[in-house]
């Protein structure tokens, strides 16, 4: 791994995290997977994982009039949209920070209740179950490889942001409903099929507004830029 960008998902498992640059990123389509190293010593290393998207920022910007007008009842937007930066800005879709243990056995020998999960990540698993405080290096590396492979496939990306998906289950997603709508539209689904993707969300109070939003967003995405 050289520089701050990696070119393939398997690069995440080629070298130990301790040997990575402080910040690295992997790009696929309009998505960017960033990994940053924070505080670290012999017993722990803070790892922040972030997923960003320029396309999702444009999606919010293109459709922000539907929120501003107050005409529709829609979910609240937590992401700030600045039209003047529309061409280059990226929206933060999801983020989380995890504790990595360089020496899992030493971590559990501390006797302070610390626990560490070292098993390689398997698709759809919970990365860090509630009872686990630290993650082994291989656990994080294999999750990042899986996440990188996922964001390169539109259908897998859509599933990843649904409840229980490899993003939604392990990272904090700022705009979960809107993210699913955006990724469903990107797969080429028609408005009715996009709404079906929201079946795992409680949208009873906003379903009518979302229906109109999806119709309009679908039409706007079809317009030439």
N, C-alpha and C positions, 0 to 999 in steps of 0.2 A: 504494500500500500504506500504510494508516494503522493505527496501533495495533500490537498484538502478535499479532493473529489475522487470517488471511486467509480469504476465503470461497470461492475457486475455484482449481483447479489452475493456470489460466493466469496468476494473480496472481504466480506465481514468476518469470515472464519479463517482467512489465510494467515493472519498475524494476531498475536495477543493484544487485547485492548490497551494494555500498558504501553505498547509500542506505537499506538495510533497518534496522529497529531491531535492537538487539543480539540479541534473542530473539524469534522469531515461531513461530506454530503454525498447523496446519491440521487440522481435525477432520472425520471422516466416520464415521458409525455409532459404534462404540466405540473407534475407532483415532485416535491423535493423532500427527501428524508434526510434530516440533519441529526447528527449525534455529537454532543458536546461533553467534554470531561470537565467536571468541576473539582471540588476538594478531593484530595486523595492522599493516603498515607499507606503504611504497611498492612493495615487491617481493612481498609475500605476505599472505594472509589465511587464518587458520585457520577452518574451517567444520565444526561438529559436527552430524551428522544423527542423530536418535533417533526410533524408532517405539515408541509405548507403547499399552497396551490395558487398560482397566478390566475388560473381559469376560474377558480371559485371566487376570487376577489372580483373578477369581471362580472361573474354571475350576480353577485350581490349588488354591484354598482349598476348593472344594466336594469335591475329590477327594484332598486331602492325607492323609486317613486310610489310603488305599491304600499310600502311601509309609511312613507312620509305623508301621503294623502290622507291616511286614516280611513280610506274607503273600505278596506278589507280587514277582517280580524285575523292577524297572522302572529306566529311566534315572534318573540322579541329577538332582535339581532344584537349580539354581544360584540361583534367585530366592527371596528370603525371603518367606514368607507369614505375615502377621499378621492373624488372624481379626478382631481388634477394629477393624481399619481396612478391612475387606472392602468396605464400601459405597462408599468414596470413593477407594481406592487404585488406582493404575495400575501394571502390571508393565511393565518395560522389555523389549521384545521384541528390539530390534536397535539397534546404535549403531556409528558410525564417524566419524573426523575426517579431513578432507582439506585439502590445501594448495591454495588458489586463487591464481592469479597475475593481478593487475590488468593486467599488460602482458606477455603471453606471449613476444613477441619479445625484450623486455629480459631476461626470465628465461633464455632460451636463449643470449643473448649473454654471460651471466655467465662462461662458460667453466669452470664447476666441475662439469660433468656434469648440470646441471639440465635437465629436459625438461618440455614443457608440451603437453597435448592440448586443443585448442580446439574441435574439431568438435562440433556438436550431438549430444546423446545419442540413440541409436536403441534402440528397445525390444529388450531381451534382451542388449544389449552388455555388455562389462565396462566399468564406469565409468572405472577407472584401471588399465590394463594394468601389469604389473610394471615395465616399463622406463620408465614415466612417473612423474615426481616431483611435478608440479604439474598443476592443471586450470585451463583457461580459464573465465572467468565464465559464458559461454554453455553450456559443457559441464555445469556444475553446475546451472544454472538449468533446463535442459531435462530433466536427470535428475530433479530435484525435481518438476517438472511431471508427468513420467511416473509417479513414485512416488505423487504425490497422486491421479492418475487411477486408479492400480492399487488403492489401498486403499479406493476407493469401489465396487469391484466384488468381491463375495465369491469368485467363481471365479478372478479374476486375483490376488486376495490369496493364495489357497491356492497357486497356481502360483508366486507371488513368493517364498514361503518354502521351496519345494522346492529341492533342489540345482540350481544354475544359474539360479535365478530372479532377478528384478531386486532383491530384497532379499538373498537368501542369497549371491548372487555378489559383492555390493558392500559389505555391512555385516556386522558380527559379530552373529550370532543366538545368543542365550544358551540358548534351549531349542528347538533346531530340530525335533526329533521331536515334541515336545509342541505346538509351535506349529502344525505341519501337522495334527495330530490335532484341535486346537481349531478351526482354520479349516475343516477338512473337516466336522466336526460342525455348524458354523454354516451350511454350505450345505444342510444337511438330509439328508446322506448317512446311510445305514444303517451299522451297525458293520462289516460285511464290506467295504463300499465304502471306508470310512475306512481300514481296514488296507491296502487296495490302494494308497492314496496314499503309503504308506511304502516302495514298491518300490525307490526310489533310496537308501534308507538301509540300513545293515547292522544289522538288529535281530534277528539269529538268536539271540542270548543272552537277549533280553527279549521275544521275540515272544509267548510264551504269556501272560506277565504283561500285555503291552500289549493283547492280545485281551480279557482280562478287564476291564482298565481302560476300554477303549473301550466295552464293553457297559454297564458301570456309569455311565460319564460320559454316555452317550447317554440312559440312563434318568433320570439326575439333571437333565440339561438340559431334560427334558420336564416336570419337576415345576413346579407354579406357585410363584412367589416372593411 
